Structure formats: structure tokens, C-alpha cells
């Protein structure tokens, strides 16, 4: 049986989420993920953004930088800029 592209992508994202859960401060992650969901309005898009490298984070991913308090503040700042249409 052949999986369609959307299903393959969903499985890939799900595997990444499980992997991230083992590497993150899980007390901090829900607030960041919740904020990304608010900004993007779509769970899949929010998760993609969290996993993509970001030039505003010096080429790192939001999920990697939220391990520190400074990183969490910066990711929330970027999400706020995106929400208000500022290129980030």
C-alpha cells in the first residue's frame, strides 16, 4: 500500500515530535508550541516552523533554542513579530 504525500509528512513530523520530547525541557515546550499554534493557526504549520532552521536564530531551529530561558524569550519575540507581519 502506498502512502500519499500528506500522510508521509504527518508520520515524519510525528517522529520528530517524539524525538524532540526526549531532548527538551518539557515544562517550557507547551507554552512555546501553544504560542506557535496561535500565530500559525494550524498545527502542522506551527510544528514545521518549530523544526525549521531560522535565520533570526542564527540558522538554528526554534525547538533547539528553547532549551534556555534566553532562547525561549527570543522564539516568543520572533513569533510576535510574525504575528504582526514583521519579516522574521
C-alpha positions, 0 to 999 in steps of 0.5 A: 500500500502506498502512502500519499504525500500528506500522510508521509509528512504527518508520520515524519513530523510525528517522529520528530515530535517524539524525538524532540520530547526526549531532548527538551525541557518539557515544562517550557515546550507547551507554552512555546508550541501553544504560542506557535499554534496561535500565530500559525493557526494550524498545527502542522504549520506551527510544528514545521516552523518549530523544526525549521532552521531560522535565520533570526536564530542564527540558522538554528531551529526554534525547538533547539533554542528553547532549551534556555530561558534566553532562547525561549524569550527570543522564539516568543519575540520572533513569533510576535513579530510574525504575528504582526507581519514583521519579516522574521 
